[in-house]
Amino acid sequence: MLNWNDLIKFATHGNPTPPKRVEKTAAEWKAELTDEEFYVTRQKGTERAHSSELCSLFEPGKYACKCCKTPLFDSTTKFESGTGWPSFTQPIAIENVAYHKDVSFGMIRIECVCNICDAHLGHTFPDGPEPSGLRYCINAVSIEKIKE
């Protein structure tokens, strides 16, 4: 189970090796994604808080990267954080998410991205529930519920 110190280590000393890579040009991504999805995932944007039904969806299942369809999170680690964005405590696989130090907006945060295609997912914080204490605060337009 990952904890805050693990994420700091990844962000400062390098991320796990991804199992594969998906690389496309900006034009290719733009052709596949909506304007909002492109803005959030490829340009590191943020959607409005409480703008998605995924915040209140707690059905069993998995959530994949909107861009490359890699499974990233499981509903068993999803929780109601009250932030207005879907929140999780752990990724499905350590190697599927990468972490980068983000010093934008006058604060220090840990950005989380898909390690397969570099899609911006959101940020990770050390204020989640035990036992990990992590909160992956994820833009809903960066992920999609996988139909089982």
C-alpha positions as CSV (number, residue, x, y, z in Angstrom):
1,M,0.0,0.0,0.0
2,L,1.4,3.4,-1.0
3,N,1.7,6.2,1.5
4,W,2.7,9.9,1.3
5,N,6.4,9.2,1.7
6,D,6.2,6.9,-1.4
7,L,4.7,9.6,-3.5
8,I,7.2,12.2,-2.4
9,K,10.0,9.7,-3.3
10,F,8.4,9.1,-6.8
11,A,8.0,12.8,-7.4
12,T,11.6,13.6,-6.5
13,H,13.6,10.5,-7.5
14,G,11.6,9.0,-10.4
15,N,8.4,7.1,-11.1
16,P,7.8,3.3,-11.6
17,T,8.5,2.0,-15.1
18,P,5.1,1.8,-16.9
19,P,4.1,-1.5,-18.4
20,K,3.7,0.2,-21.8
21,R,3.5,3.7,-23.3
22,V,0.9,5.4,-25.5
23,E,2.2,8.5,-27.2
24,K,0.2,10.7,-29.6
25,T,0.5,14.2,-31.0
26,A,-1.6,17.0,-29.6
27,A,-3.6,16.9,-32.8
28,E,-4.3,13.2,-32.4
29,W,-5.4,13.7,-28.8
30,K,-7.6,16.7,-29.8
31,A,-9.3,14.6,-32.5
32,E,-10.3,12.0,-29.9
33,L,-11.2,14.1,-26.9
34,T,-13.8,16.7,-26.1
35,D,-12.5,20.3,-25.6
36,E,-12.8,19.9,-21.9
37,E,-11.2,16.5,-21.8
38,F,-8.3,17.8,-23.9
39,Y,-7.9,20.9,-21.7
40,V,-7.8,18.9,-18.4
41,T,-5.8,15.8,-19.5
42,R,-3.4,17.3,-22.0
43,Q,-3.0,20.9,-20.8
44,K,-3.2,20.2,-17.0
45,G,-6.5,21.9,-16.5
46,T,-9.1,21.5,-13.7
47,E,-12.8,20.9,-14.2
48,R,-15.3,22.8,-11.9
49,A,-15.9,21.2,-8.6
50,H,-19.2,19.2,-8.3
51,S,-19.5,19.2,-12.1
52,S,-19.7,15.4,-12.5
53,E,-22.0,12.6,-11.3
54,L,-18.8,10.5,-10.8
55,C,-18.4,12.2,-7.4
56,S,-21.5,10.5,-6.0
57,L,-21.2,7.2,-8.0
58,F,-20.1,4.4,-5.7
59,E,-21.2,1.3,-7.6
60,P,-18.6,-1.6,-7.8
61,G,-16.2,-1.4,-10.7
62,K,-13.1,0.1,-12.1
63,Y,-12.1,3.5,-13.5
64,A,-9.8,3.9,-16.5
65,C,-7.8,6.7,-18.0
66,K,-10.0,8.6,-20.4
67,C,-7.2,8.9,-22.9
68,C,-5.6,5.4,-23.1
69,K,-8.2,3.3,-21.3
70,T,-5.7,1.9,-18.8
71,P,-7.4,0.8,-15.5
72,L,-6.3,3.3,-12.8
73,F,-8.7,3.1,-9.8
74,D,-11.1,0.6,-8.2
75,S,-14.4,1.6,-6.6
76,T,-13.3,-0.2,-3.4
77,T,-10.8,2.6,-2.8
78,K,-13.2,5.4,-3.7
79,F,-14.6,7.6,-0.9
80,E,-16.7,10.8,-0.4
81,S,-14.1,13.6,0.3
82,G,-16.6,16.5,0.1
83,T,-14.2,18.2,-2.3
84,G,-16.3,18.0,-5.5
85,W,-14.0,15.7,-7.3
86,P,-13.9,11.9,-7.3
87,S,-11.5,10.7,-4.6
88,F,-9.6,7.5,-4.2
89,T,-7.0,6.1,-1.6
90,Q,-4.9,3.9,-3.9
91,P,-4.3,3.2,-7.6
92,I,-5.0,-0.3,-9.0
93,A,-1.4,-0.8,-9.9
94,I,1.6,1.2,-8.7
95,E,3.1,1.4,-12.1
96,N,0.0,2.9,-13.8
97,V,0.2,6.3,-12.0
98,A,3.2,8.8,-12.0
99,Y,3.8,11.7,-9.7
100,H,5.3,15.1,-10.2
101,K,6.0,18.0,-7.9
102,D,3.6,20.9,-8.7
103,V,4.4,24.3,-7.4
104,S,1.8,26.2,-9.3
105,F,-0.7,28.6,-7.6
106,G,1.7,29.4,-4.7
107,M,1.5,25.9,-3.1
108,I,3.4,22.6,-3.2
109,R,1.3,19.7,-4.4
110,I,1.9,16.3,-6.0
111,E,0.4,16.0,-9.4
112,C,-0.7,12.6,-10.5
113,V,-0.7,11.6,-14.2
114,C,-1.4,8.4,-16.1
115,N,2.0,6.7,-16.4
116,I,1.0,5.2,-19.7
117,C,0.0,8.3,-21.7
118,D,0.9,11.2,-19.4
119,A,-2.8,12.4,-19.0
120,H,-3.2,14.8,-16.1
121,L,-5.5,13.2,-13.6
122,G,-5.4,15.6,-10.7
123,H,-3.4,15.9,-7.4
124,T,-2.7,13.7,-4.4
125,F,-2.8,14.9,-0.8
126,P,-1.9,13.4,2.6
127,D,-5.3,14.0,4.1
128,G,-7.2,10.9,3.1
129,P,-8.6,8.1,5.3
130,E,-6.5,5.5,6.9
131,P,-4.7,3.2,6.4
132,S,-2.9,5.0,3.5
133,G,-3.9,8.5,4.5
134,L,-3.9,9.4,0.8
135,R,-6.5,11.3,-1.2
136,Y,-6.2,11.1,-5.0
137,C,-8.3,14.1,-6.0
138,I,-9.1,13.2,-9.6
139,N,-10.8,15.2,-12.4
140,A,-13.8,13.2,-13.4
141,V,-13.2,14.1,-17.1
142,S,-9.8,12.4,-16.8
143,I,-11.4,9.0,-16.0
144,E,-14.2,6.8,-17.2
145,K,-16.1,4.0,-15.5
146,I,-15.2,0.7,-17.2
147,K,-18.2,-1.3,-18.3
148,E,-17.7,-4.8,-17.0
